[in-house]
Amino acid sequence: MNTPSATSAHHRLITDIHLINSNTPDDVLVNLHVAAEYVGHTVPYMRNMRADGRGPVSHLRARRIVYRLGDLRAYNDRYAQATTAGGNY
C-alpha cells in the first residue's frame, strides 16, 4: 500500500480557500484565485501586481501562476504592519 509522503502532500495545489486553516503547512501551493481571496485582492489586481514586480512572491508551475501559502501569510503580515504603523504599502 502506498501512502503519500509528507513532502508530496505539502506540494499539493489547493484550489478552494475553505481547505486552508491555521494548520495548513506554509509550503502548500495555492492557485491565483485562492491567493487573491486569501490576501483580499481581486485576480486582475494580483496579475497587475505580479507584472509590476509587486505583491506576494509567485511561481510559474506547469504554465500556471501559483503561490506558496507561507509567502501569502508573510505578505499579509507585512501589509498589516504597514497599515498599523501608518505607512504606505
Secondary structure as the mmCIF struct_conf table of DSSP 4:
data_model
#
loop_
_struct_conf.conf_type_id
_struct_conf.id
_struct_conf.beg_label_comp_id
_struct_conf.beg_label_asym_id
_struct_conf.beg_label_seq_id
_struct_conf.end_label_comp_id
_struct_conf.end_label_asym_id
_struct_conf.end_label_seq_id
HELX_RH_AL_P HELX_RH_AL_P1 ALA A 6 HIS A 10
TURN_TY1_P TURN_TY1_P1 HIS A 11 HIS A 11
HELX_LH_PP_P HELX_LH_PP_P1 ARG A 12 ARG A 12
STRN STRN1 LEU A 13 ILE A 14
HELX_RH_3T_P HELX_RH_3T_P1 ILE A 17 LEU A 19
TURN_TY1_P TURN_TY1_P2 SER A 22 ASN A 23
BEND BEND1 THR A 24 THR A 24
TURN_TY1_P TURN_TY1_P3 ASP A 26 ASP A 27
STRN STRN2 LEU A 29 ASN A 31
HELX_RH_AL_P HELX_RH_AL_P2 LEU A 32 VAL A 39
TURN_TY1_P TURN_TY1_P4 GLY A 40 GLY A 40
HELX_RH_AL_P HELX_RH_AL_P3 VAL A 43 ALA A 51
TURN_TY1_P TURN_TY1_P5 ASP A 52 GLY A 53
BEND BEND2 GLY A 55 PRO A 56
STRN STRN3 HIS A 59 ARG A 61
TURN_TY1_P TURN_TY1_P6 ALA A 62 ARG A 63
STRN STRN4 ARG A 64 ARG A 68
HELX_RH_AL_P HELX_RH_AL_P4 LEU A 69 THR A 84
TURN_TY1_P TURN_TY1_P7 ALA A 85 GLY A 86
#
